[in-house]
């Protein structure tokens, strides 16, 4: 299941409580909100032992640490180099190419951007030097997490997903979203357990049952990752496709 921002903050807060003298910060793919992430990456000014975390949430497998099943990486750096290293680990190489080593000696990210004469660039926008021009005048407004109302394109155990439809819907619902779109593979994707018509109808019946139990307007939408056939048509009949809403 996806990890929430609150879970990440809890992990960081727990480590900070155990190591009050250490300067800690999230970094890497997580703070850039990348579609795929290496894991939970944390920068620290002291050696950190992940075993101090809640033992029900953290585990060690073959010398690798995991927090809530996500790979956990902790990088140690001196306090003097902390701000520079955090900046380097919060943007991709292309974006960082616009900054000299001298630029990175001016403190934290806010100070570095001020030195360059631009507004603060959030980590999720540090993908290309081209964005720097956008921040020379008025910083663009980015979509905030709280503005995202639903989760789209999800695979359940009906095809090649790891979690049941019910578990996924409940997780999305309790996470505060308004809707959830299930988009399992269609029948042509036999390699991924694609749904034939009977399985589609079975899933729809479960969706109807689940939707009926939510009293606050939360809705599961019926969708499918439908293959396009060689003749340009989709791999379901017109009796199936209009019901995908």
C-alpha positions in Angstrom: 0.0 0.0 0.0 1.2 3.6 -0.5 2.9 5.4 2.4 1.2 8.5 3.6 3.0 11.8 4.4 1.9 11.3 8.0 3.7 8.0 8.1 6.9 9.5 6.9 6.6 12.3 9.4 6.0 9.8 12.1 9.1 7.9 11.2 11.2 11.0 11.2 9.7 12.3 14.4 10.4 9.0 16.1 14.0 9.1 15.1 14.3 12.7 16.2 12.9 11.8 19.6 15.5 9.0 19.9 18.4 11.2 18.6 17.6 14.7 19.8 21.1 15.9 19.2 21.0 14.9 15.5 19.9 17.1 12.7 17.5 15.0 10.5 15.7 15.6 7.2 13.9 13.5 4.6 15.6 13.6 1.2 15.7 11.8 -2.2 12.9 10.6 -4.3 10.4 10.8 -1.5 10.6 14.6 -1.1 10.5 15.1 -4.8 7.2 13.1 -5.0 8.6 10.9 -7.7 6.2 8.2 -9.2 8.7 5.5 -8.2 11.0 5.9 -5.2 14.2 4.2 -4.0 12.7 4.1 -0.5 12.6 6.3 2.6 15.8 8.4 2.5 16.9 10.3 5.6 19.9 12.6 6.1 21.4 12.6 9.6 24.3 14.3 11.4 24.8 11.4 13.7 25.0 7.6 13.2 21.4 6.3 13.4 20.4 2.8 14.4 16.9 2.1 12.8 16.3 -0.6 15.5 15.3 2.2 17.9 12.1 2.6 15.9 8.8 0.9 16.8 9.6 -2.8 16.3 6.2 -3.4 14.9 7.0 -1.1 12.0 10.7 -1.7 11.3 12.5 -4.8 10.4 15.9 -5.9 9.1 16.3 -8.3 6.3 19.7 -9.3 5.0 21.4 -6.2 6.4 18.8 -4.0 4.8 16.3 -2.0 6.9 12.6 -1.6 6.1 10.0 0.8 7.6 6.4 -0.4 7.0 7.9 -2.6 4.3 9.5 0.3 2.6 13.3 0.3 2.2 14.9 2.7 4.7 18.2 4.5 4.0 20.0 6.7 6.4 22.9 8.8 5.2 25.4 10.3 7.7 26.9 13.7 7.0 28.7 16.3 9.2 26.7 19.2 10.6 28.8 21.6 8.6 27.9 19.8 5.3 24.3 19.1 6.2 22.6 21.9 4.2 24.7 21.4 1.1 24.2 17.6 1.1 20.4 18.0 1.7 20.2 20.4 -1.3 22.1 17.9 -3.4 19.8 15.0 -2.4 16.6 17.0 -3.1 17.0 17.6 -6.8 18.1 15.7 -9.9 21.4 16.1 -11.6 20.1 18.2 -14.4 18.6 20.8 -12.0 21.7 20.8 -9.8 23.9 21.6 -12.8 22.6 25.2 -12.6 24.3 25.6 -9.2 28.0 25.9 -8.5 29.8 24.6 -5.4 30.1 28.2 -4.4 26.3 28.6 -4.6 25.9 25.7 -2.2 28.0 27.4 0.5 25.3 29.9 1.3 23.3 27.8 3.8 20.0 26.0 3.5 17.9 25.8 0.3 16.0 29.0 1.1 19.4 30.9 1.4 20.8 29.2 -1.7 17.8 30.3 -3.8 18.0 33.8 -2.4 21.6 34.0 -3.4 20.6 33.1 -6.9 17.9 35.8 -6.9 15.0 33.4 -7.2 12.0 32.4 -5.1 12.1 29.1 -3.1 11.8 26.1 -5.4 10.0 23.2 -3.8 11.8 19.8 -4.0 9.1 18.4 -6.3 9.9 21.0 -8.9 13.7 20.6 -8.9 13.8 18.6 -12.1 15.2 21.0 -14.7 17.2 24.2 -14.7 14.4 25.6 -16.9 12.2 26.0 -13.9 14.5 28.6 -12.4 13.2 31.2 -14.8 9.7 30.5 -13.5 10.8 31.5 -10.0 12.6 34.7 -10.9 9.3 36.7 -10.6 6.3 35.1 -9.0 6.7 31.6 -7.9 4.1 29.3 -9.6 1.4 27.7 -7.3 1.9 24.0 -7.2 -0.8 21.5 -6.4 -0.8 20.7 -2.7 -1.3 17.2 -1.3 -4.6 18.3 0.4 -5.9 19.4 -3.0 -5.8 15.8 -4.4 -9.3 14.4 -4.1 -8.9 10.9 -5.4 -6.5 8.1 -6.4 -6.7 7.0 -10.0 -5.5 3.8 -11.9 -5.1 1.1 -9.3 -4.7 -2.7 -9.6 -6.1 -5.1 -7.1 -5.8 -8.8 -6.7 -8.4 -9.2 -9.3 -5.5 -8.9 -11.8 -1.9 -8.3 -10.8 -2.2 -6.1 -7.7 -0.9 -7.0 -4.3 -4.0 -6.0 -2.2 -7.7 -6.8 -2.3 -10.2 -4.3 -3.7 -11.8 -3.9 -0.3 -8.5 -3.3 1.6 -7.4 -0.7 -1.0 -10.7 1.1 -0.9 -10.8 1.2 2.9 -7.2 2.6 2.9 -8.0 5.3 0.4 -11.2 6.2 2.3 -9.5 6.4 5.7 -6.7 8.5 4.1 -9.3 11.2 3.5 -9.8 11.0 -0.2 -13.2 11.4 -1.9 -12.9 8.7 -4.5 -10.9 5.7 -5.7 -10.7 4.4 -9.3 -10.0 0.7 -9.8 -8.3 -0.1 -13.1 -7.3 -3.7 -13.3 -6.0 -5.3 -16.5 -8.5 -6.2 -19.2 -8.9 -9.8 -20.6 -6.2 -9.5 -23.3 -3.5 -9.1 -20.7 -3.4 -12.8 -19.8 0.2 -12.3 -18.5 -1.2 -10.1 -15.7 -4.4 -11.9 -14.8 -6.6 -9.7 -17.0 -10.3 -9.9 -16.2 -12.7 -11.7 -18.5 -16.3 -10.6 -18.6 -17.4 -12.8 -15.7 -14.6 -11.4 -13.5 -15.5 -7.9 -14.5 -19.1 -8.4 -13.5 -17.9 -10.0 -10.2 -15.7 -7.0 -9.5 -18.6 -4.6 -10.3 -20.9 -6.4 -7.8 -18.2 -6.1 -5.1 -17.8 -2.4 -5.9 -21.6 -1.9 -5.6 -21.5 -3.6 -2.2 -18.6 -1.5 -1.0 -20.0 1.8 -2.3 -23.2 1.1 -0.4 -21.4 0.9 2.9 -19.7 4.3 2.7 -22.2 6.9 4.1 -20.1 10.0 3.5 -20.1 10.1 -0.3 -16.9 8.3 -0.9 -17.1 6.4 -4.2 -15.2 3.6 -5.9 -15.3 4.1 -9.7 -15.4 1.2 -12.1 -12.6 1.4 -14.6 -10.3 -1.0 -16.6 -6.9 -0.8 -18.3 -8.3 -2.0 -21.6 -6.0 -3.2 -24.3 -6.4 -1.8 -27.8 -6.6 -4.6 -30.4 -5.0 -4.6 -33.8 -8.1 -3.3 -35.5 -8.3 -0.3 -33.2 -11.1 -1.6 -31.0 -11.1 -2.2 -27.3 -11.1 -5.8 -26.0 -14.6 -5.6 -24.5 -18.0 -5.4 -26.1 -20.3 -2.4 -26.1 -22.3 -4.1 -23.4 -19.4 -3.9 -21.0 -17.7 -0.6 -21.9 -20.5 1.9 -21.2 -20.7 0.7 -17.6 -17.2 1.7 -16.7 -17.9 4.8 -14.7 
